[in-house]
């Protein structure tokens, strides 16, 4: 069986390639290159691992698709006052989108990656499931891939802990055995978010106000802030800490509230771009476990399928419209996910109360 394995140049994808070869797959290394947005060292590291494993290695260039599907989306989402999730988008449109389709056209049997996730087969149906290492669970970033693709995807690290992956890399003397994991947004690198966005969105002075409408400070553009943000607000009243609870795009306002204020909490969220990965496991109203931030503990909620509404068992703090929310059942199967359109109540309800 032939498999293209995505090799980023990190330890996880490198060990994934090794495990596939050890399990007698015809393993072919593939590195995705998006010129201007990728670190050339990562391609070199991936190539060195492929040479060590004695497997073919190819570079696939997707710069145009990356700019159209990821960069444009990233900038426009901030410009609209929302919080994007580029990792989700990259998995959907690049790794398990453009690349997956190209690999299938090259007559491969599977596409593999170093994500910590699992493919579960039950009664000839395929499901996305949480991996053994829940601390590294990356299913949050995979909810939007097409269900039809699941039967052609392999996640070799599904039953490994990260510590075991490192030990395997050392045992087989892979060149990246001690390479640190990449953190943050890959295409930004060491550049600060504001600096990156400033290439596309020009600074624009505005006011920071509290939930009562009082002016607390100034900012350089509402799009440089995300909901839930605490640091970098430049508020010098000495009465904080303050958190961003919302932005008013039309007036270039950033709205903040103090710790514990009700505007930080929401009971309901409405979803758009919903993708159901286990439709047959969902009823009109289903009790689910949800996550609206990576690494956040799962919380209880109810999904109302007719209007794509999620109601939390208890109010949850600092939910950011634009971000992903992912639903699971008690067996760790990903039921589906969506993009948060709005939350209720949100900061506007409190601003109205104080006008």
N, C-alpha and C positions, 0 to 999 in steps of 0.2 A: 504494500500500500504506500502510495506516494503522498508526502505531506510537505507543504511549505510552512516553515516556522518563522514567524516574525522575530527578528533579532535586532533589538534596540541598542545592543552594546552593553547592557547591564547584566548582572549576575542571574536574575530570574529567567530571562529569555535564553541566556546561554545554557543554563542547566536544563531548561526545557528541550533545547535542541539535543543535548547530550542524552537525556532520558529517552527521547524518541529514537535516536540511533541505537541505544542499548536494547530497545524493544523491537529492533529489526524493521523499523519503518525506513523507506527510502526517503531520507531526510534532506531537504534543500533549504538553505538559509536565505532569508529575504530581509533586506533592510529598506525601510521607507525613507526617502530623501525628499525634503522640501527646502530647496535652496533659499538661504537667507534666514531660515527659521530653525535650522537644526545645527547641532554641534558636530563638526567634522570628526572630532575625536571619537564620537559614538560609533560612527560608521567604521572607523579604523579598528576600534575594539571588537566590533562584531565580526569583522573580516578575520582578525587574528584568532578569534574563537573558532570560526568555521575552518580555518587552516589547521588548527589543533585537532579538531574533530574529523578532519579529512572529509568534509561535505562540500558540495557546490554552494556558491554564494553569489547572490544577485542583488543589485540595487535597483529599486523601482522609484521613479521620480513622479511625485504628485504635487508639485508646487502650485500649479494653477487651481487644482481642486481644493488644496489646503487654504489658499487665499480666499477662494469663493465661499467655501463651506465653514471654515473655522475662523479666520481672521476677520472677515466681514461681519460674521455673526457676533463675534466677541466684541467688536467695537460698537456695532449697532445696539447690542443689548445694553451696554453701559450708557450709550447716548440716550436710550429710552428710559433710563433711570432704574434698570433692572440689574440682576446679578447673574452672569452667564455661567455655564458649566462646560468649558471647552473639551474636557476629557471625555465626557459623554458623547459630545458631538463628533469628536475624532474617531471614537470607536464605531459609531454608527455610519459615518460617511467615508472615512478613509480606511481604517484597518479592516473593519468588517463591512465595508462598502466597496469603494473603488478597488482596493487591493484584493479583497475576497473574490470579487467578480473576475478580475484579471487572472487570479490563480486558477479559478475554475475553468476559465477559457484555455488555460495551459494544461488541461487534463489532469489536474491533481485530484487526489481523493479527499484530502483534508487541508484545513488551514489551522495552525496552532499558534499559541502565544503564551507568554509568561505570566498572564493574569492569574491571580489567586481566585479561582472560581471552578465550578464543577458542572459537567453536563450529565444529567440523569435521564436514563431511558426507562420508561414504564409503559407497558402495553403498546409498544411501538410509537409512543409519543416521547418527544424530547423536551426536557426542562432545564432551565438555568437554576443552579442551586448554590448555596453558600459552600465554601471550601472547608477543609479540615481546620486550617489556621484562620480562625475568625478575627484575629487581630490584624490580619492582612487582607481580609475579605474585600474584593474589588468588584463585586456584583453591582454595587451602587452605580458604577460607571458603565455598566453593560446592559441596562434595562431596555435601551432603545434599539438594539440590534434586531434584525428580522428573525422571527421564530423559525421560518423555513430554513435558515442557515445553521441552526443549532446542531443538526445531525451531521454537519460537515466540519464542525469545530472541535478541536481537542485542547484541553487545558491540562498539560502534563503535571502541573503543580497542585492539582486539586486535593491530593491526599498527603501533602508535605507541609511541615512547618517551615517558616523562613530559616530558622536555625539549621534545619536539616539541609536546606538548599545550599546554604553557605558551606556546610561541611562537605557536601558532594562536590561543590566547585573546588574546594581545597584538595580533596582526595584525588580528583582527576586533573589537578594542576591547571585549571582554566586560567587564562591571563587576567580575567576580571574577578577572580575569587575574592579579592579584598576591595573591589571598587565600591564606593559609597552609593547608596540608592539616590536617584534623582528626586529632588523635592520641588514643589511649586509647579508653575505652568511652564511646560517644556520650551515653548517657542519664545518665552520672555527671557529665560536664562537668568543671569545675574542682574539684569536690568530691573529696576523697580517698576511696579505696575503703573504708577503715575507717569513715569518717564516714557514707558511704552505707549500708553494711551495718548500722551501729548503729541505724538507724531501724527495722530489722526483727529484728535479733539483739542481745539485751542482753549487755553485757559480763559475763564470767564468769571469775574468776581461776583460773588453773591453773599447772602447772609445765612448764618446758622441760627436757627430759632429753636426754642423749646416748645413743648407741647401746648403751652399756654400762649404762644405767639411772641414771647420776649426774644429780642435779638441778643445772642450770646457771643457772637463772633463773626468772622468772615471766612470765606473759602474761595478756592480758585476754579470751581466748576463742580456742580452736583454729581457729574459722572465719574469723579475721582473717588467717590465714597460708596461703600456697600452697607446694606442693612445689617445691623448687629455690630458694626465697627465701633471700637472704643478708642483706639489710639490714633494719634495724628489729627485730632479735631481742632487743636489750637484754641481751646476754650480756657480762659484764664480767670473764671469767676471764683475758683476755689471751692465750689459747691458740688463738684462731680463725685464719682465719675458719671459721664454721660455716654449713651449709646445712640447710634443712628437708628431711628425707627422708620424713616421714610424720606423720600425726596419729592419735591414738587417741581417737575421739569419746566412747566410753563413760567414759573417765577424764579427759577434757579435757586431754590431754597433747599437746604438740608435741615431736616427736622430731627431733634434729639430728645431723649428722655432719660431720667435718672434710673438707676438700678431699682427694679421692683415695680416700676410704673406699669399699669395695666396695658398700655399701648405696646409693650414689648411682647405680649402674649396673644395667641390666637387659638380659637377653638375649631375653626373650619378653614379648609383651603379648597379652592376650585382649580381644576387641572385642564391644561390643553396639551395637544400633541401626545395623547395617551397611547401607549403601546402595551397590549395585553399579551404576555408570554405564556399564560396558562388560563386561557379564556374559560375552559370547561370546569375549572375549579372555582369560578366566581359566580355568585348568584346576584340577584338584583341588589341585595344588601349583604355585604360580607364582612365579617370581623377579620381584620388583618393586623399585621405588625408593619410599621412603616419606619423609614429613615429619610430625613430631609437634609442631612449633612453626612459626608463621609466620616466614618469611624464613630458616628453618634450611636448610642444604644438604641435598639429597636423600641418603639413605643406602640401601645395599643390604640387602634382606631377602627372606624367602620367606613368601608368604601361603598358609596352609592353609585351604582353603575349608570343609571339613567341620566344623571347630570354631572358625572365625573367629579363628585364631591367627596372629600374625606373629612370626617368628623373625629377629632381626637377624643380619647377617653377623658383627658383633662387638658386644660390650656397648655400649649407648648410655646417656648420662648424663642424669639428672634428667628422667625421664618422669613426667608427672603424670596419674594416673587422673582421668577426667572430661573431659580434653581430647580433641581430635580427632586422628586419625591418618589421613593421606590417601595413597593408593597411586597410582603412575604407572608407565607403561611407558617405554621408551627414546625414544619419539616425543613424550613430554610429554603423552600422553593420560591423563586421570584415570580410573583403573580403578574407583575407589570409595573409600569411607572408612568410618569408624566412630568410636565413642566408646570410649576406653580404660577397660575395666572393672577390670583389675588388671595388675600387672607382676610378672615373676619373674626373679630373686629380688626381693623388696622388703624394706623395713626390718624387718618382723616376723620374717623368717628369721634376721636377725642378732640381734634381741632375744632370740629363743628360744635361740640359741647361747650367749648371755651370761648366761642366767638360772641 
